[in-house]
Amino acid sequence: MTNAMGDALSGVREVELTVTGRRTGRQIARPVWFVQADDNVFLVPVTGSDSQWYKNVRQTPMVQLAVDGTALSSSATPITDADQVANIVAMFCDKYGADQFESYYPKHDVAVQVPLG
């Protein structure tokens, strides 16, 4: 499954993230930007630790990533270490452009790691 998802993510700008709502328990899907490194996908919530989907992940870490008909369920790990977050932000800036990143992501104090395997 790792290879299929890794291949599906190649050259793609966004992935569909599905999280479980904290209050409703419903599945909530949204397109998000991502970066891939080794066997992990890293996500940065647009409004950082204030983002609703980030709060949902903290309560229920099981998420689904989907792109072009390929889906993967995995357990997401919040990242709050400033150095790790800075490294992930740098990868986002490389992929999407620093201007784009800064305009869409006003607060980037946290990130999320989703293993592909």
Biopython code that builds the backbone (N, CA, C, O; Angstrom):
import numpy as np
from Bio.PDB.StructureBuilder import StructureBuilder

atoms = [
    (1, "MET", "N", (0.831, -1.201, 0.000)),
    (1, "MET", "CA", (0.000, 0.000, 0.000)),
    (1, "MET", "C", (0.871, 1.258, 0.000)),
    (1, "MET", "O", (0.540, 2.265, -0.627)),
    (2, "THR", "N", (1.993, 1.173, 0.720)),
    (2, "THR", "CA", (2.878, 2.328, 0.808)),
    (2, "THR", "C", (3.268, 2.823, -0.573)),
    (2, "THR", "O", (3.188, 4.018, -0.857)),
    (3, "ASN", "N", (3.693, 1.896, -1.439)),
    (3, "ASN", "CA", (4.144, 2.306, -2.761)),
    (3, "ASN", "C", (3.018, 2.912, -3.576)),
    (3, "ASN", "O", (3.218, 3.909, -4.269)),
    (4, "ALA", "N", (1.822, 2.309, -3.497)),
    (4, "ALA", "CA", (0.684, 2.831, -4.263)),
    (4, "ALA", "C", (0.373, 4.259, -3.829)),
    (4, "ALA", "O", (0.154, 5.127, -4.673)),
    (5, "MET", "N", (0.350, 4.509, -2.533)),
    (5, "MET", "CA", (0.036, 5.849, -2.050)),
    (5, "MET", "C", (1.184, 6.800, -2.378)),
    (5, "MET", "O", (0.949, 7.928, -2.811)),
    (6, "GLY", "N", (2.405, 6.357, -2.176)),
    (6, "GLY", "CA", (3.558, 7.188, -2.512)),
    (6, "GLY", "C", (3.560, 7.565, -3.981)),
    (6, "GLY", "O", (3.838, 8.713, -4.328)),
    (7, "ASP", "N", (3.252, 6.608, -4.850)),
    (7, "ASP", "CA", (3.181, 6.874, -6.295)),
    (7, "ASP", "C", (2.046, 7.843, -6.607)),
    (7, "ASP", "O", (2.207, 8.755, -7.417)),
    (8, "ALA", "N", (0.894, 7.641, -5.962)),
    (8, "ALA", "CA", (-0.277, 8.483, -6.223)),
    (8, "ALA", "C", (-0.003, 9.940, -5.831)),
    (8, "ALA", "O", (-0.539, 10.864, -6.444)),
    (9, "LEU", "N", (0.836, 10.136, -4.804)),
    (9, "LEU", "CA", (1.121, 11.487, -4.316)),
    (9, "LEU", "C", (2.146, 12.221, -5.172)),
    (9, "LEU", "O", (2.262, 13.444, -5.102)),
    (10, "SER", "N", (2.883, 11.470, -5.974)),
    (10, "SER", "CA", (3.947, 12.074, -6.766)),
    (10, "SER", "C", (3.388, 13.102, -7.746)),
    (10, "SER", "O", (2.521, 12.786, -8.560)),
    (11, "GLY", "N", (3.886, 14.322, -7.662)),
    (11, "GLY", "CA", (3.468, 15.369, -8.586)),
    (11, "GLY", "C", (2.116, 15.987, -8.291)),
    (11, "GLY", "O", (1.624, 16.796, -9.078)),
    (12, "VAL", "N", (1.499, 15.618, -7.159)),
    (12, "VAL", "CA", (0.177, 16.124, -6.798)),
    (12, "VAL", "C", (0.335, 17.306, -5.834)),
    (12, "VAL", "O", (1.197, 17.289, -4.955)),
    (13, "ARG", "N", (-0.504, 18.328, -6.009)),
    (13, "ARG", "CA", (-0.398, 19.520, -5.149)),
    (13, "ARG", "C", (-1.204, 19.416, -3.857)),
    (13, "ARG", "O", (-0.840, 20.019, -2.847)),
    (14, "GLU", "N", (-2.303, 18.650, -3.886)),
    (14, "GLU", "CA", (-3.071, 18.510, -2.655)),
    (14, "GLU", "C", (-3.651, 17.122, -2.526)),
    (14, "GLU", "O", (-3.812, 16.395, -3.506)),
    (15, "VAL", "N", (-3.960, 16.773, -1.291)),
    (15, "VAL", "CA", (-4.505, 15.462, -0.969)),
    (15, "VAL", "C", (-5.776, 15.703, -0.159)),
    (15, "VAL", "O", (-5.901, 16.719, 0.525)),
    (16, "GLU", "N", (-6.713, 14.766, -0.242)),
    (16, "GLU", "CA", (-7.922, 14.894, 0.570)),
    (16, "GLU", "C", (-7.681, 14.249, 1.931)),
    (16, "GLU", "O", (-7.348, 13.068, 2.030)),
    (17, "LEU", "N", (-7.855, 15.045, 2.963)),
    (17, "LEU", "CA", (-7.684, 14.588, 4.340)),
    (17, "LEU", "C", (-9.061, 14.396, 4.962)),
    (17, "LEU", "O", (-9.898, 15.297, 4.907)),
    (18, "THR", "N", (-9.299, 13.236, 5.550)),
    (18, "THR", "CA", (-10.549, 12.977, 6.256)),
    (18, "THR", "C", (-10.242, 12.765, 7.733)),
    (18, "THR", "O", (-9.437, 11.907, 8.096)),
    (19, "VAL", "N", (-10.892, 13.556, 8.576)),
    (19, "VAL", "CA", (-10.726, 13.444, 10.023)),
    (19, "VAL", "C", (-12.081, 13.170, 10.649)),
    (19, "VAL", "O", (-13.114, 13.302, 9.992)),
    (20, "THR", "N", (-12.078, 12.785, 11.928)),
    (20, "THR", "CA", (-13.310, 12.534, 12.673)),
    (20, "THR", "C", (-13.621, 13.748, 13.531)),
    (20, "THR", "O", (-12.784, 14.187, 14.320)),
    (21, "GLY", "N", (-14.814, 14.287, 13.380)),
    (21, "GLY", "CA", (-15.219, 15.473, 14.140)),
    (21, "GLY", "C", (-15.220, 15.211, 15.637)),
    (21, "GLY", "O", (-15.677, 14.161, 16.087)),
    (22, "ARG", "N", (-14.706, 16.166, 16.412)),
    (22, "ARG", "CA", (-14.619, 16.012, 17.873)),
    (22, "ARG", "C", (-15.993, 15.891, 18.514)),
    (22, "ARG", "O", (-16.207, 15.075, 19.410)),
    (23, "ARG", "N", (-16.914, 16.712, 18.044)),
    (23, "ARG", "CA", (-18.240, 16.738, 18.680)),
    (23, "ARG", "C", (-19.221, 15.815, 17.969)),
    (23, "ARG", "O", (-20.016, 15.132, 18.614)),
    (24, "THR", "N", (-19.165, 15.794, 16.640)),
    (24, "THR", "CA", (-20.174, 15.061, 15.877)),
    (24, "THR", "C", (-19.808, 13.599, 15.664)),
    (24, "THR", "O", (-20.690, 12.756, 15.503)),
    (25, "GLY", "N", (-18.509, 13.293, 15.662)),
    (25, "GLY", "CA", (-18.071, 11.941, 15.341)),
    (25, "GLY", "C", (-18.179, 11.637, 13.856)),
    (25, "GLY", "O", (-17.917, 10.513, 13.429)),
    (26, "ARG", "N", (-18.572, 12.653, 13.054)),
    (26, "ARG", "CA", (-18.721, 12.451, 11.611)),
    (26, "ARG", "C", (-17.379, 12.557, 10.914)),
    (26, "ARG", "O", (-16.439, 13.170, 11.422)),
    (27, "GLN", "N", (-17.310, 11.950, 9.746)),
    (27, "GLN", "CA", (-16.121, 12.050, 8.911)),
    (27, "GLN", "C", (-16.166, 13.375, 8.157)),
    (27, "GLN", "O", (-17.165, 13.688, 7.510)),
    (28, "ILE", "N", (-15.095, 14.148, 8.237)),
    (28, "ILE", "CA", (-15.018, 15.461, 7.600)),
    (28, "ILE", "C", (-13.828, 15.446, 6.646)),
    (28, "ILE", "O", (-12.692, 15.214, 7.061)),
    (29, "ALA", "N", (-14.097, 15.693, 5.366)),
    (29, "ALA", "CA", (-13.038, 15.665, 4.352)),
    (29, "ALA", "C", (-12.753, 17.073, 3.856)),
    (29, "ALA", "O", (-13.659, 17.895, 3.718)),
    (30, "ARG", "N", (-11.476, 17.340, 3.590)),
    (30, "ARG", "CA", (-11.078, 18.641, 3.053)),
    (30, "ARG", "C", (-9.786, 18.459, 2.279)),
    (30, "ARG", "O", (-8.963, 17.612, 2.628)),
    (31, "PRO", "N", (-9.601, 19.256, 1.219)),
    (31, "PRO", "CA", (-8.336, 19.204, 0.495)),
    (31, "PRO", "C", (-7.271, 19.981, 1.277)),
    (31, "PRO", "O", (-7.536, 21.069, 1.787)),
    (32, "VAL", "N", (-6.082, 19.417, 1.363)),
    (32, "VAL", "CA", (-4.980, 20.089, 2.065)),
    (32, "VAL", "C", (-3.697, 19.961, 1.257)),
    (32, "VAL", "O", (-3.511, 19.012, 0.495)),
    (33, "TRP", "N", (-2.820, 20.938, 1.443)),
    (33, "TRP", "CA", (-1.474, 20.843, 0.882)),
    (33, "TRP", "C", (-0.662, 19.889, 1.745)),
    (33, "TRP", "O", (-0.971, 19.682, 2.919)),
    (34, "PHE", "N", (0.369, 19.315, 1.161)),
    (34, "PHE", "CA", (1.184, 18.342, 1.896)),
    (34, "PHE", "C", (2.597, 18.327, 1.326)),
    (34, "PHE", "O", (2.842, 18.807, 0.219)),
    (35, "VAL", "N", (3.514, 17.772, 2.097)),
    (35, "VAL", "CA", (4.825, 17.413, 1.581)),
    (35, "VAL", "C", (5.082, 15.969, 1.984)),
    (35, "VAL", "O", (4.596, 15.488, 3.008)),
    (36, "GLN", "N", (5.859, 15.297, 1.148)),
    (36, "GLN", "CA", (6.186, 13.897, 1.401)),
    (36, "GLN", "C", (7.684, 13.791, 1.617)),
    (36, "GLN", "O", (8.472, 14.342, 0.847)),
    (37, "ALA", "N", (8.076, 13.079, 2.671)),
    (37, "ALA", "CA", (9.490, 12.831, 2.938)),
    (37, "ALA", "C", (9.609, 11.411, 3.454)),
    (37, "ALA", "O", (8.948, 11.025, 4.418)),
    (38, "ASP", "N", (10.467, 10.637, 2.792)),
    (38, "ASP", "CA", (10.609, 9.217, 3.126)),
    (38, "ASP", "C", (9.240, 8.561, 3.060)),
    (38, "ASP", "O", (8.547, 8.683, 2.050)),
    (39, "ASP", "N", (8.839, 7.870, 4.113)),
    (39, "ASP", "CA", (7.550, 7.177, 4.096)),
    (39, "ASP", "C", (6.509, 7.917, 4.920)),
    (39, "ASP", "O", (5.649, 7.303, 5.551)),
    (40, "ASN", "N", (6.597, 9.239, 4.906)),
    (40, "ASN", "CA", (5.652, 10.050, 5.678)),
    (40, "ASN", "C", (5.104, 11.180, 4.825)),
    (40, "ASN", "O", (5.760, 11.681, 3.911)),
    (41, "VAL", "N", (3.875, 11.566, 5.157)),
    (41, "VAL", "CA", (3.285, 12.781, 4.614)),
    (41, "VAL", "C", (3.202, 13.759, 5.781)),
    (41, "VAL", "O", (2.808, 13.399, 6.890)),
    (42, "PHE", "N", (3.584, 15.009, 5.503)),
    (42, "PHE", "CA", (3.499, 16.043, 6.528)),
    (42, "PHE", "C", (2.484, 17.088, 6.101)),
    (42, "PHE", "O", (2.443, 17.504, 4.943)),
    (43, "LEU", "N", (1.664, 17.504, 7.060)),
    (43, "LEU", "CA", (0.618, 18.494, 6.829)),
    (43, "LEU", "C", (0.833, 19.662, 7.773)),
    (43, "LEU", "O", (1.300, 19.487, 8.898)),
    (44, "VAL", "N", (0.489, 20.854, 7.309)),
    (44, "VAL", "CA", (0.519, 22.039, 8.163)),
    (44, "VAL", "C", (-0.885, 22.621, 8.157)),
    (44, "VAL", "O", (-1.391, 22.989, 7.097)),
    (45, "PRO", "N", (-1.531, 22.714, 9.330)),
    (45, "PRO", "CA", (-2.858, 23.317, 9.373)),
    (45, "PRO", "C", (-2.771, 24.808, 9.033)),
    (45, "PRO", "O", (-1.867, 25.503, 9.497)),
    (46, "VAL", "N", (-3.706, 25.290, 8.231)),
    (46, "VAL", "CA", (-3.654, 26.672, 7.750)),
    (46, "VAL", "C", (-3.607, 27.681, 8.901)),
    (46, "VAL", "O", (-2.852, 28.652, 8.839)),
    (47, "THR", "N", (-4.397, 27.461, 9.938)),
    (47, "THR", "CA", (-4.363, 28.376, 11.083)),
    (47, "THR", "C", (-3.684, 27.722, 12.281)),
    (47, "THR", "O", (-4.024, 27.996, 13.432)),
    (48, "GLY", "N", (-2.728, 26.861, 11.994)),
    (48, "GLY", "CA", (-1.925, 26.249, 13.047)),
    (48, "GLY", "C", (-2.756, 25.482, 14.054)),
    (48, "GLY", "O", (-3.706, 24.783, 13.703)),
    (49, "SER", "N", (-2.374, 25.629, 15.323)),
    (49, "SER", "CA", (-3.045, 24.873, 16.389)),
    (49, "SER", "C", (-4.490, 25.311, 16.590)),
    (49, "SER", "O", (-5.231, 24.653, 17.320)),
    (50, "ASP", "N", (-4.911, 26.415, 15.954)),
    (50, "ASP", "CA", (-6.309, 26.846, 16.024)),
    (50, "ASP", "C", (-7.192, 26.140, 14.989)),
    (50, "ASP", "O", (-8.417, 26.235, 15.058)),
    (51, "SER", "N", (-6.584, 25.439, 14.036)),
    (51, "SER", "CA", (-7.349, 24.784, 12.966)),
    (51, "SER", "C", (-8.252, 23.699, 13.542)),
    (51, "SER", "O", (-7.843, 22.916, 14.399)),
    (52, "GLN", "N", (-9.493, 23.673, 13.048)),
    (52, "GLN", "CA", (-10.442, 22.674, 13.535)),
    (52, "GLN", "C", (-9.969, 21.255, 13.247)),
    (52, "GLN", "O", (-10.066, 20.384, 14.112)),
    (53, "TRP", "N", (-9.456, 21.008, 12.036)),
    (53, "TRP", "CA", (-9.062, 19.628, 11.724)),
    (53, "TRP", "C", (-7.877, 19.193, 12.579)),
    (53, "TRP", "O", (-7.747, 18.011, 12.898)),
    (54, "TYR", "N", (-7.013, 20.131, 12.953)),
    (54, "TYR", "CA", (-5.891, 19.789, 13.841)),
    (54, "TYR", "C", (-6.417, 19.393, 15.225)),
    (54, "TYR", "O", (-5.941, 18.426, 15.818)),
    (55, "LYS", "N", (-7.391, 20.135, 15.730)),
    (55, "LYS", "CA", (-7.995, 19.801, 17.024)),
    (55, "LYS", "C", (-8.669, 18.428, 16.955)),
    (55, "LYS", "O", (-8.620, 17.655, 17.911)),
    (56, "ASN", "N", (-9.297, 18.137, 15.814)),
    (56, "ASN", "CA", (-9.927, 16.819, 15.639)),
    (56, "ASN", "C", (-8.889, 15.707, 15.664)),
    (56, "ASN", "O", (-9.107, 14.662, 16.277)),
    (57, "VAL", "N", (-7.748, 15.933, 14.990)),
    (57, "VAL", "CA", (-6.682, 14.921, 14.952)),
    (57, "VAL", "C", (-6.131, 14.671, 16.352)),
    (57, "VAL", "O", (-5.811, 13.535, 16.701)),
    (58, "ARG", "N", (-6.021, 15.722, 17.149)),
    (58, "ARG", "CA", (-5.517, 15.553, 18.516)),
    (58, "ARG", "C", (-6.440, 14.643, 19.333)),
    (58, "ARG", "O", (-5.977, 13.898, 20.196)),
    (59, "GLN", "N", (-7.733, 14.708, 19.059)),
    (59, "GLN", "CA", (-8.680, 13.870, 19.798)),
    (59, "GLN", "C", (-8.773, 12.468, 19.188)),
    (59, "GLN", "O", (-8.780, 11.471, 19.910)),
    (60, "THR", "N", (-8.843, 12.398, 17.857)),
    (60, "THR", "CA", (-8.956, 11.107, 17.159)),
    (60, "THR", "C", (-7.887, 11.072, 16.077)),
    (60, "THR", "O", (-8.090, 11.610, 14.988)),
    (61, "PRO", "N", (-6.728, 10.433, 16.369)),
    (61, "PRO", "CA", (-5.604, 10.515, 15.434)),
    (61, "PRO", "C", (-5.769, 9.718, 14.136)),
    (61, "PRO", "O", (-5.002, 9.926, 13.196)),
    (62, "MET", "N", (-6.747, 8.814, 14.061)),
    (62, "MET", "CA", (-6.902, 8.036, 12.835)),
    (62, "MET", "C", (-7.466, 8.929, 11.735)),
    (62, "MET", "O", (-8.534, 9.520, 11.890)),
    (63, "VAL", "N", (-6.737, 9.021, 10.620)),
    (63, "VAL", "CA", (-7.150, 9.865, 9.501)),
    (63, "VAL", "C", (-7.101, 9.045, 8.220)),
    (63, "VAL", "O", (-6.564, 7.938, 8.192)),
    (64, "GLN", "N", (-7.666, 9.603, 7.173)),
    (64, "GLN", "CA", (-7.536, 8.997, 5.854)),
    (64, "GLN", "C", (-6.999, 10.043, 4.892)),
    (64, "GLN", "O", (-7.429, 11.196, 4.901)),
    (65, "LEU", "N", (-6.047, 9.621, 4.059)),
    (65, "LEU", "CA", (-5.561, 10.436, 2.961)),
    (65, "LEU", "C", (-6.047, 9.798, 1.676)),
    (65, "LEU", "O", (-6.007, 8.574, 1.543)),
    (66, "ALA", "N", (-6.504, 10.600, 0.726)),
    (66, "ALA", "CA", (-6.973, 10.060, -0.542)),
    (66, "ALA", "C", (-6.550, 10.977, -1.679)),
    (66, "ALA", "O", (-6.593, 12.203, -1.567)),
    (67, "VAL", "N", (-6.138, 10.346, -2.782)),
    (67, "VAL", "CA", (-5.802, 11.090, -3.989)),
    (67, "VAL", "C", (-6.010, 10.177, -5.186)),
    (67, "VAL", "O", (-5.526, 9.045, -5.202)),
    (68, "ASP", "N", (-6.723, 10.665, -6.182)),
    (68, "ASP", "CA", (-6.917, 9.922, -7.437)),
    (68, "ASP", "C", (-7.343, 8.470, -7.231)),
    (68, "ASP", "O", (-6.833, 7.570, -7.898)),
    (69, "GLY", "N", (-8.278, 8.243, -6.307)),
    (69, "GLY", "CA", (-8.805, 6.894, -6.114)),
    (69, "GLY", "C", (-7.972, 6.003, -5.220)),
    (69, "GLY", "O", (-8.370, 4.872, -4.943)),
    (70, "THR", "N", (-6.829, 6.479, -4.760)),
    (70, "THR", "CA", (-6.010, 5.720, -3.823)),
    (70, "THR", "C", (-6.210, 6.317, -2.439)),
    (70, "THR", "O", (-6.114, 7.531, -2.258)),
    (71, "ALA", "N", (-6.490, 5.453, -1.456)),
    (71, "ALA", "CA", (-6.735, 5.935, -0.097)),
    (71, "ALA", "C", (-5.890, 5.160, 0.896)),
    (71, "ALA", "O", (-5.543, 4.000, 0.676)),
    (72, "LEU", "N", (-5.573, 5.820, 1.980)),
    (72, "LEU", "CA", (-4.771, 5.217, 3.038)),
    (72, "LEU", "C", (-5.301, 5.687, 4.377)),
    (72, "LEU", "O", (-5.477, 6.886, 4.590)),
    (73, "SER", "N", (-5.556, 4.755, 5.277)),
    (73, "SER", "CA", (-5.893, 5.121, 6.656)),
    (73, "SER", "C", (-4.640, 4.953, 7.494)),
    (73, "SER", "O", (-3.926, 3.957, 7.374)),
    (74, "SER", "N", (-4.379, 5.934, 8.343)),
    (74, "SER", "CA", (-3.172, 5.899, 9.148)),
    (74, "SER", "C", (-3.387, 6.732, 10.399)),
    (74, "SER", "O", (-4.339, 7.507, 10.483)),
    (75, "SER", "N", (-2.502, 6.569, 11.364)),
    (75, "SER", "CA", (-2.599, 7.328, 12.600)),
    (75, "SER", "C", (-1.704, 8.558, 12.510)),
    (75, "SER", "O", (-0.496, 8.437, 12.310)),
    (76, "ALA", "N", (-2.288, 9.725, 12.654)),
    (76, "ALA", "CA", (-1.555, 10.986, 12.534)),
    (76, "ALA", "C", (-0.936, 11.361, 13.874)),
    (76, "ALA", "O", (-1.523, 11.129, 14.931)),
    (77, "THR", "N", (0.257, 11.944, 13.815)),
    (77, "THR", "CA", (0.956, 12.384, 15.011)),
    (77, "THR", "C", (1.156, 13.897, 14.954)),
    (77, "THR", "O", (1.830, 14.395, 14.052)),
    (78, "PRO", "N", (0.579, 14.636, 15.904)),
    (78, "PRO", "CA", (0.823, 16.078, 15.953)),
    (78, "PRO", "C", (2.298, 16.353, 16.266)),
    (78, "PRO", "O", (2.910, 15.660, 17.078)),
    (79, "ILE", "N", (2.853, 17.366, 15.615)),
    (79, "ILE", "CA", (4.232, 17.781, 15.854)),
    (79, "ILE", "C", (4.191, 19.206, 16.385)),
    (79, "ILE", "O", (3.675, 20.111, 15.731)),
    (80, "THR", "N", (4.746, 19.393, 17.587)),
    (80, "THR", "CA", (4.742, 20.716, 18.197)),
    (80, "THR", "C", (6.157, 21.251, 18.408)),
    (80, "THR", "O", (6.325, 22.419, 18.756)),
    (81, "ASP", "N", (7.166, 20.422, 18.204)),
    (81, "ASP", "CA", (8.558, 20.857, 18.357)),
    (81, "ASP", "C", (8.888, 21.918, 17.302)),
    (81, "ASP", "O", (8.743, 21.675, 16.104)),
    (82, "ALA", "N", (9.332, 23.091, 17.753)),
    (82, "ALA", "CA", (9.526, 24.235, 16.850)),
    (82, "ALA", "C", (10.512, 23.933, 15.726)),
    (82, "ALA", "O", (10.295, 24.358, 14.592)),
    (83, "ASP", "N", (11.592, 23.207, 16.018)),
    (83, "ASP", "CA", (12.585, 22.899, 14.984)),
    (83, "ASP", "C", (12.003, 21.972, 13.926)),
    (83, "ASP", "O", (12.216, 22.167, 12.729)),
    (84, "GLN", "N", (11.264, 20.957, 14.379)),
    (84, "GLN", "CA", (10.637, 20.030, 13.424)),
    (84, "GLN", "C", (9.621, 20.769, 12.558)),
    (84, "GLN", "O", (9.575, 20.573, 11.344)),
    (85, "VAL", "N", (8.810, 21.614, 13.182)),
    (85, "VAL", "CA", (7.808, 22.378, 12.430)),
    (85, "VAL", "C", (8.509, 23.276, 11.413)),
    (85, "VAL", "O", (8.061, 23.385, 10.272)),
    (86, "ALA", "N", (9.606, 23.921, 11.819)),
    (86, "ALA", "CA", (10.346, 24.811, 10.911)),
    (86, "ALA", "C", (10.871, 24.040, 9.702)),
    (86, "ALA", "O", (10.836, 24.549, 8.582)),
    (87, "ASN", "N", (11.354, 22.821, 9.915)),
    (87, "ASN", "CA", (11.836, 21.992, 8.801)),
    (87, "ASN", "C", (10.707, 21.659, 7.837)),
    (87, "ASN", "O", (10.897, 21.695, 6.621)),
    (88, "ILE", "N", (9.533, 21.337, 8.372)),
    (88, "ILE", "CA", (8.379, 21.002, 7.537)),
    (88, "ILE", "C", (7.904, 22.242, 6.778)),
    (88, "ILE", "O", (7.566, 22.157, 5.597)),
    (89, "VAL", "N", (7.878, 23.386, 7.452)),
    (89, "VAL", "CA", (7.503, 24.644, 6.800)),
    (89, "VAL", "C", (8.467, 24.933, 5.646)),
    (89, "VAL", "O", (8.042, 25.370, 4.576)),
    (90, "ALA", "N", (9.755, 24.692, 5.861)),
    (90, "ALA", "CA", (10.743, 24.915, 4.791)),
    (90, "ALA", "C", (10.443, 24.022, 3.589)),
    (90, "ALA", "O", (10.578, 24.458, 2.446)),
    (91, "MET", "N", (10.035, 22.764, 3.841)),
    (91, "MET", "CA", (9.676, 21.860, 2.737)),
    (91, "MET", "C", (8.445, 22.371, 1.998)),
    (91, "MET", "O", (8.381, 22.296, 0.771)),
    (92, "PHE", "N", (7.462, 22.892, 2.740)),
    (92, "PHE", "CA", (6.269, 23.472, 2.123)),
    (92, "PHE", "C", (6.657, 24.653, 1.236)),
    (92, "PHE", "O", (6.161, 24.783, 0.117)),
    (93, "CYS", "N", (7.547, 25.515, 1.737)),
    (93, "CYS", "CA", (7.977, 26.689, 0.973)),
    (93, "CYS", "C", (8.698, 26.267, -0.300)),
    (93, "CYS", "O", (8.539, 26.895, -1.346)),
    (94, "ASP", "N", (9.494, 25.196, -0.209)),
    (94, "ASP", "CA", (10.182, 24.688, -1.399)),
    (94, "ASP", "C", (9.181, 24.188, -2.436)),
    (94, "ASP", "O", (9.345, 24.419, -3.634)),
    (95, "LYS", "N", (8.143, 23.503, -1.963)),
    (95, "LYS", "CA", (7.179, 22.893, -2.882)),
    (95, "LYS", "C", (6.211, 23.918, -3.466)),
    (95, "LYS", "O", (5.951, 23.913, -4.669)),
    (96, "TYR", "N", (5.682, 24.790, -2.622)),
    (96, "TYR", "CA", (4.595, 25.679, -3.040)),
    (96, "TYR", "C", (5.043, 27.123, -3.263)),
    (96, "TYR", "O", (4.304, 27.927, -3.832)),
    (97, "GLY", "N", (6.258, 27.449, -2.811)),
    (97, "GLY", "CA", (6.732, 28.830, -2.890)),
    (97, "GLY", "C", (6.487, 29.548, -1.576)),
    (97, "GLY", "O", (5.400, 29.461, -1.005)),
    (98, "ALA", "N", (7.498, 30.257, -1.099)),
    (98, "ALA", "CA", (7.394, 30.924, 0.200)),
    (98, "ALA", "C", (6.268, 31.961, 0.220)),
    (98, "ALA", "O", (5.557, 32.084, 1.217)),
    (99, "ASP", "N", (6.104, 32.710, -0.885)),
    (99, "ASP", "CA", (5.049, 33.732, -0.924)),
    (99, "ASP", "C", (3.670, 33.091, -0.785)),
    (99, "ASP", "O", (2.833, 33.549, -0.009)),
    (100, "GLN", "N", (3.451, 32.025, -1.551)),
    (100, "GLN", "CA", (2.165, 31.311, -1.483)),
    (100, "GLN", "C", (1.941, 30.784, -0.077)),
    (100, "GLN", "O", (0.865, 30.957, 0.496)),
    (101, "PHE", "N", (2.970, 30.136, 0.479)),
    (101, "PHE", "CA", (2.822, 29.545, 1.812)),
    (101, "PHE", "C", (2.466, 30.618, 2.834)),
    (101, "PHE", "O", (1.518, 30.460, 3.603)),
    (102, "GLU", "N", (3.224, 31.700, 2.840)),
    (102, "GLU", "CA", (2.990, 32.757, 3.832)),
    (102, "GLU", "C", (1.605, 33.376, 3.679)),
    (102, "GLU", "O", (0.985, 33.748, 4.676)),
    (103, "SER", "N", (1.107, 33.494, 2.439)),
    (103, "SER", "CA", (-0.200, 34.114, 2.251)),
    (103, "SER", "C", (-1.343, 33.195, 2.691)),
    (103, "SER", "O", (-2.387, 33.676, 3.130)),
    (104, "TYR", "N", (-1.155, 31.889, 2.578)),
    (104, "TYR", "CA", (-2.221, 30.945, 2.947)),
    (104, "TYR", "C", (-2.123, 30.454, 4.391)),
    (104, "TYR", "O", (-3.119, 30.015, 4.965)),
    (105, "TYR", "N", (-0.937, 30.525, 4.974)),
    (105, "TYR", "CA", (-0.701, 29.948, 6.302)),
    (105, "TYR", "C", (-0.241, 31.040, 7.266)),
    (105, "TYR", "O", (0.957, 31.182, 7.509)),
    (106, "PRO", "N", (-1.183, 31.818, 7.822)),
    (106, "PRO", "CA", (-0.806, 32.924, 8.700)),
    (106, "PRO", "C", (-0.161, 32.456, 10.010)),
    (106, "PRO", "O", (0.634, 33.182, 10.607)),
    (107, "LYS", "N", (-0.501, 31.262, 10.445)),
    (107, "LYS", "CA", (0.036, 30.746, 11.707)),
    (107, "LYS", "C", (0.550, 29.333, 11.450)),
    (107, "LYS", "O", (-0.203, 28.463, 11.014)),
    (108, "HIS", "N", (1.828, 29.111, 11.722)),
    (108, "HIS", "CA", (2.355, 27.753, 11.529)),
    (108, "HIS", "C", (3.191, 27.339, 12.732)),
    (108, "HIS", "O", (4.421, 27.294, 12.686)),
    (109, "ASP", "N", (2.469, 27.038, 13.816)),
    (109, "ASP", "CA", (3.121, 26.630, 15.064)),
    (109, "ASP", "C", (3.119, 25.117, 15.267)),
    (109, "ASP", "O", (3.761, 24.615, 16.189)),
    (110, "VAL", "N", (2.409, 24.398, 14.421)),
    (110, "VAL", "CA", (2.327, 22.937, 14.548)),
    (110, "VAL", "C", (2.316, 22.310, 13.149)),
    (110, "VAL", "O", (2.112, 22.988, 12.141)),
    (111, "ALA", "N", (2.540, 21.003, 13.127)),
    (111, "ALA", "CA", (2.431, 20.227, 11.895)),
    (111, "ALA", "C", (1.884, 18.851, 12.288)),
    (111, "ALA", "O", (1.712, 18.548, 13.468)),
    (112, "VAL", "N", (1.617, 18.033, 11.273)),
    (112, "VAL", "CA", (1.094, 16.689, 11.517)),
    (112, "VAL", "C", (1.851, 15.717, 10.620)),
    (112, "VAL", "O", (2.073, 15.983, 9.439)),
    (113, "GLN", "N", (2.240, 14.594, 11.197)),
    (113, "GLN", "CA", (2.929, 13.538, 10.454)),
    (113, "GLN", "C", (1.976, 12.369, 10.267)),
    (113, "GLN", "O", (1.346, 11.906, 11.218)),
    (114, "VAL", "N", (1.877, 11.895, 9.018)),
    (114, "VAL", "CA", (1.044, 10.734, 8.711)),
    (114, "VAL", "C", (1.928, 9.694, 8.015)),
    (114, "VAL", "O", (2.333, 9.893, 6.870)),
    (115, "PRO", "N", (2.230, 8.575, 8.709)),
    (115, "PRO", "CA", (3.046, 7.539, 8.078)),
    (115, "PRO", "C", (2.312, 6.857, 6.931)),
    (115, "PRO", "O", (1.112, 6.597, 7.014)),
    (116, "LEU", "N", (3.040, 6.572, 5.868)),
    (116, "LEU", "CA", (2.443, 5.909, 4.706)),
    (116, "LEU", "C", (2.480, 4.379, 4.826)),
    (116, "LEU", "O", (1.873, 3.681, 4.013)),
    (117, "GLY", "N", (3.182, 3.862, 5.823)),
    (117, "GLY", "CA", (3.290, 2.401, 5.921)),
    (117, "GLY", "C", (3.021, 1.890, 7.296)),
    (117, "GLY", "O", (3.076, 0.682, 7.527)),
]
sb = StructureBuilder()
sb.init_structure("model")
sb.init_model(0)
sb.init_chain("A")
sb.init_seg("    ")
for serial, (resi, resn, name, xyz) in enumerate(atoms, 1):
    if name == "N":
        sb.init_residue(resn, " ", resi, " ")
    sb.init_atom(name, np.array(xyz, "f"), 0.0, 1.0, " ", f" {name:<3s}", serial, name[0])
structure = sb.get_structure()
